[in-house]
Amino acid sequence: MSINLVVLGLAVAASPLPILVAVLMMASSQKVRGAFALASGWFISIGVSCGAVMILGDSTPKSNGHPNPKILGLADIAFGLLVGFFALREWRKFKRNPDASIPKWLDKVGSMSIVFSFGLGLFLPPTVIAFAAGSEIARQQLATPVEWIAVLVFAVIGSVGVFTPILIVATQPSKSRSRLSTWQKWLQGHWQEVLVTLFAVIAGYLVVKGLWTLNR
C-alpha cells in the first residue's frame, strides 16, 4: 500500500467535524450504540466513496495496459481544487467570525436515535478526500482482491478518529468524562482552524501530486 493512501487516510481520520460529533455524543450522553452507529456510517461512507472512484479509475482508458496517468493526474488536480474550494469557504467564514460557536445542530447529537446517528455519519465531510484515495488505489494497478483490501485499510485508518471516543468510554468509563470534556472544549474552540488547515494542506498535496503525474 502506497504512502499516499496512508496520508489520505490520516487526513480523513483527522477531520475535526466527525470527531467533534462523536466527542459531543459521548460527553453528553455516553450513548455508545448511537456513537457506534455514527462511526459505522462514517466508515461505510468513506469506504464506498473510495471504492466507487477506484472502480471508475479501473474503467478509464488504458495506456500500455495501465490507467492513463494523464486522466488520474487531472482527477487529483480536480479533487485538490474542490478541497481547496472548501478550505477557502471555511476560511472566509472563520475570518468573518473567528469566535463562531459550533453549528447549532451539534447541540442535538446527544439525543439522536441510532438511525439518525448512522445517517449523519454517512453524510459528514470530507468524502472528496475518499474520492482521491480511490483514484490513488486505481493508479497502483493492484489485483482486484488487493484493491478492495486497500479500500478497507483506507476506511479503517480514516475511521480511527471517530471511533477513538467510543473506545475510551468503553474501556475507561470512570476516566472518560474528564478526558472527553477536555477534548470537547478544545474542539469547540479550534474546529474551524483545524478544518481550514486540513483542507488547505490536502488541497495543495493533491494539486502538486496531480501536476507531478502530468509531467512525468
Secondary structure as the mmCIF struct_conf table of DSSP 4:
data_model
#
loop_
_struct_conf.conf_type_id
_struct_conf.id
_struct_conf.beg_label_comp_id
_struct_conf.beg_label_asym_id
_struct_conf.beg_label_seq_id
_struct_conf.end_label_comp_id
_struct_conf.end_label_asym_id
_struct_conf.end_label_seq_id
HELX_RH_AL_P HELX_RH_AL_P1 ILE A 3 ALA A 13
TURN_TY1_P TURN_TY1_P1 ALA A 14 ALA A 14
HELX_RH_AL_P HELX_RH_AL_P2 PRO A 16 SER A 28
TURN_TY1_P TURN_TY1_P2 SER A 29 SER A 29
HELX_RH_AL_P HELX_RH_AL_P3 VAL A 32 ASP A 58
TURN_TY1_P TURN_TY1_P3 SER A 59 SER A 59
BEND BEND1 THR A 60 THR A 60
HELX_LH_PP_P HELX_LH_PP_P1 PRO A 61 PRO A 61
STRN STRN1 LYS A 62 SER A 63
TURN_TY1_P TURN_TY1_P4 ASN A 64 GLY A 65
STRN STRN2 HIS A 66 PRO A 67
HELX_RH_AL_P HELX_RH_AL_P4 PRO A 69 ARG A 96
TURN_TY1_P TURN_TY1_P5 PRO A 98 ASP A 99
HELX_LH_PP_P HELX_LH_PP_P2 ALA A 100 PRO A 103
HELX_RH_3T_P HELX_RH_3T_P1 LYS A 104 SER A 111
HELX_RH_AL_P HELX_RH_AL_P5 ILE A 114 PHE A 123
BEND BEND2 PRO A 125 PRO A 125
HELX_RH_AL_P HELX_RH_AL_P6 THR A 127 ARG A 139
TURN_TY1_P TURN_TY1_P6 GLN A 140 GLN A 141
HELX_RH_AL_P HELX_RH_AL_P7 THR A 144 GLY A 158
TURN_TY1_P TURN_TY1_P7 SER A 159 SER A 159
HELX_RH_AL_P HELX_RH_AL_P8 VAL A 160 THR A 171
HELX_RH_AL_P HELX_RH_AL_P9 PRO A 173 LEU A 214
TURN_TY1_P TURN_TY1_P8 ASN A 215 ASN A 215
#
